[in-house]
Every structure is written in structure tokens, then in C-alpha cells.
């Protein structure tokens, strides 16, 4: 499974700020591989995300759980308490309006 890209999307290029040591690694790696720094970083990010696919999926599932639109989820996100703990403490009621 490959990570989707935004190829073809009309987006402006954003500068990537890295520390000098990382920039040197990127420069050396790109030179040795005969690619541009931009291409090396793009491929490296794709490979890294592919390796961490399970972690990315867990993060996405958690984000969707938090962003379910309920008041309880919003309070959970703001307080760091689980929705279950919020219920144990008396819940949050309903949205006004």
C-alpha cells in the first residue's frame, strides 16, 4: 500500500526548515544518490510514513474518535480526560441551540 500524495494539486511550495546537521545529511545523501534535495526528502518522507503505516492509522482513528462532533469528545480533547471518565464524573449534557 502506498501513501497517497498531492501530486497534481495546485499548491505553492513551502520551505522546509531543518537544523544544520539534518540539512548536511540531506545534502550529502542527495549528492551521493544523484538526486535533488527536494526529491530525497520527498522519497524519505514517503518511505518513513509507509514504515509507520500502523502508527499513522492509529493516529487517524484516534483523531476521528475525538472529532466525532460530540460535546463529550470536545471536552475530552480539551481536558485530556477520556469520554468514559467524563461520563463517570457526570457527563457534559447536550449542545445548546
Secondary structure as the mmCIF struct_conf table of DSSP 4:
data_model
#
loop_
_struct_conf.conf_type_id
_struct_conf.id
_struct_conf.beg_label_comp_id
_struct_conf.beg_label_asym_id
_struct_conf.beg_label_seq_id
_struct_conf.end_label_comp_id
_struct_conf.end_label_asym_id
_struct_conf.end_label_seq_id
HELX_LH_PP_P HELX_LH_PP_P1 UNK A 2 UNK A 4
TURN_TY1_P TURN_TY1_P1 UNK A 7 UNK A 8
HELX_RH_AL_P HELX_RH_AL_P1 UNK A 20 UNK A 33
TURN_TY1_P TURN_TY1_P2 UNK A 34 UNK A 34
BEND BEND1 UNK A 35 UNK A 35
HELX_RH_AL_P HELX_RH_AL_P2 UNK A 37 UNK A 51
TURN_TY1_P TURN_TY1_P3 UNK A 52 UNK A 52
HELX_RH_AL_P HELX_RH_AL_P3 UNK A 53 UNK A 66
TURN_TY1_P TURN_TY1_P4 UNK A 67 UNK A 67
BEND BEND2 UNK A 68 UNK A 69
HELX_RH_AL_P HELX_RH_AL_P4 UNK A 71 UNK A 79
HELX_RH_AL_P HELX_RH_AL_P5 UNK A 83 UNK A 88
TURN_TY1_P TURN_TY1_P5 UNK A 89 UNK A 90
#
